[in-house]
Amino acid sequence: MSLTIIPFAEGEAHLDWLGLCAALQAGHDLPRAEIADTFLYRGKDTLLNRSAWIDGMGIAVKCATIFPGNPDKGDPMINGAVNLYDDANGTLSALVDFHLVTKWKTAGDSLYAATRLARPDSENILIVGAGTVGRSLWQAYSAAFPKARFTLWNRTRANAEKMAAECGGMAVADDLEAAVRAADIVTSATMSTDPLIKGDWFQPGQHIDLIGAYRPDMREVDDEALRRTRVFVDSFETTVGHIGEIKIPLESGAIPRDHLVADYYEREAFHRRSDDEITLFKNGGGAHLDLMTSRYILDAWRAAA
């Protein structure tokens, strides 16, 4: 089969958020992915080189550069490339637009967790962070929670107002603590290194979804947030030793290793036990999720051809 090239807009036209959740679930029914991650740093700049091989699905290689200062110069903060290889013979099957894979993988990862951990009757969703990921989270959560009301908090109110106008006129909050206390679901995608969200603010029955921290020095919540919640991750391999949200409190002794309940490969344990408990999910990404998402994108592309 010839090489397929999938651009952003044309590829996205065939995608569905709940369809992606089903693909992520199916992907975790296959053998556990072999994953290799390399992180290189220069000051605040990061190179992530992520590779995954799932027997029965194929191979994906994704290289991403994250330069936080780029937006100030008019350049995209994140750039990179995704290559999808055939499982049977190792040939290059597709080149998929990096930003398409990243958008759907990142928000889809959080949405899939929320379909298993959040209360199905959740109606008040707080988005923390008015960046590109925040917009994707609004789209994704709207698909699974169509009756939800959205509130947005961002450090810079003007940016929050701009995103709110683009996303159907959601409410903009000035008081983060009050907004967290009032939410059924809190989904956070910031570049914070110092915790913004405090565990003392959490209420029974909430689901907390954390996306932003991707480096060892980054955190969006404090130790109390982890102590008060049942903590889940997408993959132990890509979160425990790499991401400050989990790495720092483990190393300090704030939480023990067995406080992490399950990752996606332990589906029987990956669920809410009661309406009152507070669940917390750390979205760490990972090349295996890029592979599953890329495969879903390619399958949807071929089905529409």
C-alpha positions in Angstrom: 0.0 0.0 0.0 1.4 3.4 -0.9 2.4 6.1 1.6 -0.5 8.1 2.9 0.0 11.8 3.8 -2.7 13.2 6.1 -2.9 17.0 6.5 -4.6 18.6 9.5 -8.0 20.0 8.2 -8.6 17.1 5.8 -7.8 14.5 8.4 -9.8 16.1 11.2 -12.9 16.2 9.1 -13.3 12.4 9.6 -12.7 12.2 13.3 -15.0 11.8 16.3 -14.0 12.2 20.0 -16.0 9.2 21.2 -14.7 7.2 18.3 -11.2 8.0 19.5 -12.1 6.9 23.0 -13.2 3.6 21.7 -9.9 3.3 19.7 -7.9 4.0 22.8 -9.8 1.3 24.7 -9.2 -1.2 21.9 -5.5 -0.3 21.8 -5.1 -1.1 25.4 -6.6 -4.6 24.7 -3.5 -5.4 22.7 -0.2 -6.3 24.3 1.4 -3.6 26.4 3.3 -1.2 24.3 7.1 -1.1 24.2 7.9 2.6 24.7 11.2 4.5 24.6 11.3 8.2 25.5 14.2 10.6 25.3 14.0 14.1 26.8 16.6 16.7 26.1 16.6 20.2 27.7 18.1 23.6 27.0 16.8 26.0 29.6 13.0 26.1 29.2 13.2 24.5 25.8 12.5 20.8 25.4 13.0 18.1 22.8 10.8 15.0 23.2 11.6 12.0 21.1 8.9 9.3 21.6 8.7 5.9 20.0 6.2 3.1 20.5 5.6 -0.4 19.2 2.4 -2.3 19.8 2.3 -5.8 18.5 -0.7 -6.1 16.2 -0.9 -2.3 15.6 2.5 -1.0 14.4 5.2 1.5 15.2 5.1 5.3 15.7 7.9 7.7 16.1 7.2 11.3 17.1 9.7 14.0 17.6 8.5 17.2 19.3 10.2 20.5 20.1 8.6 22.7 22.8 9.9 26.2 22.9 7.8 28.3 25.3 9.2 31.6 24.1 8.1 31.1 20.5 4.7 32.6 20.8 6.2 35.9 21.8 8.0 35.9 18.4 5.0 34.8 16.4 6.2 31.2 16.1 4.3 28.0 17.2 5.4 26.8 20.6 5.3 23.1 19.5 6.7 21.6 16.3 7.5 18.1 15.2 6.7 15.1 13.0 4.9 11.8 13.3 5.8 8.7 11.3 3.5 5.6 11.3 5.0 2.3 10.3 3.3 -1.0 9.3 3.5 -3.7 11.9 3.9 -6.6 9.5 6.8 -5.3 7.4 8.0 -2.1 8.9 7.3 0.1 5.9 6.3 3.7 6.3 2.5 3.7 6.1 1.6 7.3 6.8 2.9 10.8 7.6 0.3 12.3 9.8 0.2 16.0 10.6 2.0 16.4 14.0 -0.5 19.0 15.3 -3.5 16.8 14.4 -2.1 13.8 16.3 -1.1 16.0 19.2 -4.5 17.7 19.5 -6.5 14.5 19.4 -4.1 12.4 21.5 -3.9 15.0 24.3 -7.5 15.9 24.7 -8.7 12.3 23.8 -6.4 10.9 26.6 -8.1 13.1 29.1 -11.6 12.5 27.8 -11.1 8.7 27.8 -10.1 8.9 31.5 -13.0 11.2 32.3 -15.5 8.7 30.8 -14.2 6.1 33.3 -13.5 8.3 36.3 -15.9 11.3 36.3 -19.5 11.1 37.4 -21.7 10.6 34.3 -24.0 13.4 35.5 -21.2 16.0 35.7 -22.6 19.3 34.5 -20.1 22.0 35.6 -16.7 21.7 33.9 -13.9 24.1 34.7 -11.1 24.6 32.2 -7.9 26.1 33.6 -5.7 27.6 30.9 -6.8 29.4 27.8 -4.2 28.0 25.4 -4.6 25.7 22.4 -5.1 22.6 24.6 -7.8 24.4 26.5 -9.8 24.9 23.3 -9.3 21.2 22.4 -10.5 20.2 25.9 -13.7 22.2 25.4 -14.4 20.4 22.1 -13.6 16.9 23.6 -15.5 17.3 26.8 -18.5 18.7 24.9 -18.8 15.5 23.0 -19.0 13.3 26.1 -20.9 15.7 28.4 -23.2 17.5 26.0 -25.3 19.1 28.7 -22.3 20.5 30.6 -21.8 24.2 31.4 -18.2 25.4 31.0 -16.3 27.9 33.0 -12.8 29.2 32.1 -10.0 30.5 34.3 -6.7 31.9 33.0 -4.0 34.0 34.5 -4.6 36.7 31.9 -8.3 37.5 31.8 -8.1 39.0 28.3 -6.9 35.7 26.9 -9.7 33.9 28.8 -12.3 36.3 27.3 -10.9 35.7 23.8 -11.2 31.9 24.2 -14.6 32.1 25.8 -15.9 34.1 22.8 -14.5 31.5 20.4 -16.0 28.6 22.4 -19.6 29.5 22.6 -19.5 32.2 25.2 -18.6 30.2 28.3 -18.3 32.0 31.6 -15.0 33.5 32.7 -13.9 33.1 36.4 -11.7 35.5 38.3 -11.5 33.5 41.5 -9.8 30.2 40.8 -10.5 28.7 44.2 -14.2 29.5 43.9 -14.3 28.0 40.4 -12.6 24.8 41.5 -14.9 24.4 44.4 -18.0 24.8 42.2 -16.9 22.4 39.4 -17.8 18.7 38.9 -14.8 18.3 36.6 -11.6 20.4 36.7 -9.4 20.0 33.6 -6.1 22.0 33.7 -3.6 22.7 30.9 -1.1 25.3 32.1 2.7 25.7 31.9 2.9 26.1 35.7 5.9 24.9 37.7 4.4 26.1 41.0 1.1 24.4 42.0 -1.9 26.6 41.0 -4.6 24.3 42.3 -4.9 23.3 46.0 -6.2 20.1 47.3 -8.0 21.9 50.1 -10.4 23.3 47.5 -11.6 19.9 46.3 -15.2 18.7 47.0 -16.6 15.2 47.2 -17.4 13.7 43.8 -15.1 15.8 41.7 -12.8 14.6 39.0 -9.5 16.4 38.5 -7.8 16.1 35.1 -4.2 17.4 34.8 -2.5 17.9 31.4 0.0 20.7 31.6 3.0 19.4 33.5 5.3 17.4 31.2 8.8 18.1 32.7 10.3 16.9 36.0 10.1 20.5 37.4 6.4 21.1 36.5 3.3 20.8 38.7 -0.2 22.1 38.6 -1.5 20.8 42.0 0.0 20.6 45.5 0.8 17.5 47.6 -2.6 17.8 49.4 -4.4 17.4 46.0 -2.7 14.0 45.5 -3.2 12.9 49.1 -6.9 13.6 49.0 -7.6 11.8 45.7 -7.5 8.4 44.1 -4.7 9.0 41.6 -4.7 7.4 38.1 -2.2 7.8 35.2 -2.4 6.9 31.5 0.9 5.0 31.7 3.2 4.3 34.7 6.2 4.2 32.3 5.7 7.7 31.0 4.7 9.5 34.2 6.3 8.2 37.3 9.9 9.0 36.6 9.5 11.8 34.2 6.8 14.3 35.3 7.0 16.5 38.4 3.3 16.1 39.1 4.0 12.5 40.2 7.8 12.4 40.5 8.2 15.2 43.1 5.6 13.9 45.7 6.9 10.4 45.3 10.5 11.4 45.9 9.6 13.6 48.9 7.4 10.9 50.5 4.3 13.0 50.2 2.6 9.9 48.7 3.7 6.3 48.5 4.0 4.5 45.2 0.9 2.4 45.9 -1.1 5.6 46.1 -1.1 5.4 42.3 -4.2 3.2 41.7 -3.9 2.1 38.0 -2.9 3.0 34.5 -5.0 2.2 31.4 -3.6 -1.3 31.1 -5.3 -2.2 34.4 -8.8 -1.5 33.3 -10.5 -3.4 36.0 -9.1 -1.0 38.6 -9.5 2.1 36.4 -12.9 3.3 37.6 -14.7 5.4 40.1 -15.9 3.5 43.2 -18.5 5.9 44.5 -20.2 9.2 43.8 -18.4 10.9 46.7 -14.8 10.0 46.1 -12.4 12.4 44.4 -10.5 11.1 41.4 -7.4 12.6 39.9 -5.9 11.7 36.5 -2.5 12.7 35.3 -2.4 12.9 31.5 1.3 12.1 30.6 0.8 11.4 27.0 3.3 8.9 25.6 4.2 7.5 22.2 1.8 4.6 22.6 -1.1 7.0 22.7 0.4 8.8 19.7 0.5 5.4 17.9 -3.1 4.6 18.8 -4.3 8.0 17.8 -2.4 8.0 14.5 -3.8 4.6 13.7 -7.3 5.8 14.4 -6.7 8.8 12.2 -5.4 6.6 9.4 -8.2 4.1 9.7 -10.8 7.0 9.6 -9.0 8.4 6.5 -9.1 5.2 4.6 -12.7 4.5 5.6 -13.7 7.8 4.1 -11.8 7.4 0.9 
